[in-house]
Amino acid sequence: RRSSDLFSPASAQLAGGLMFPGPGRAAAGGGGGYTAQGVNFNGSTYFTGTANTAFTGAAASKKGTYSFWFRMQGNDSTYQILFENAANTGPSIQRDNANKWLAGGYDSTNTVVASLKTSSTFVAAGATWHHCYVTFDETAYPSGLGDILIDGVSVNGGFSQGSGNIDYAAASTLTLGGRNGGSLLMNADIADLYINYGVYLAPATNLTKFRNAGTGKPVDLGSDGSTPTGTAPIGYFSGAVATWQIGRASCRERV
């Protein structure tokens, strides 16, 4: 079968499709423009996948870029995993127990190569949609480049750097919405999760490809996430709830 089944539900299915209006579209659905379709990780759902090696072109690197929209829904002050490798190497996106987003990557010995944390906190009470953008390049370590932005504003509350390479090609299991085995489950609405290994996209020239600067709404990244750079990223999770967990970008076919 095709690797469109790259991720499969480890517990309950994702709950309903959340329509998130993009530029030019009213919340009621009128007008033109793009509408991001979010999904709800309800604190009891996560998806297990194959190894990073299931992604065509996955290779160790000092760079990475992640973009996604989120709205917290519960389990404040607990770790919540959005995306990681089961061995705690390679890519990592999580909301920590201080309610701050933390993203980056680790080498094959679980040593930080890049780790960026928000200075702001995000909890369920009064939660609204936010955009998170993370990009880093440790080629010039210890003077690497990196930033984490929420809603177009840098909220870099800490940037840890290392000299290694992020173990993007690790053979261990990837997970969406929790840690492999069913812990640290995500309780949030998530839309348009873009994951690009080995690429640094400076916010000054690239952020508006992901978030409309005028409206603060989502931008259409294309069916496979290729619009921002002209090339599909290693992973892009978007669209209807029934198929949201499908890796739409550079996934190998499996039998």
Disulfide bonds with the S-S distance in Angstrom:
none
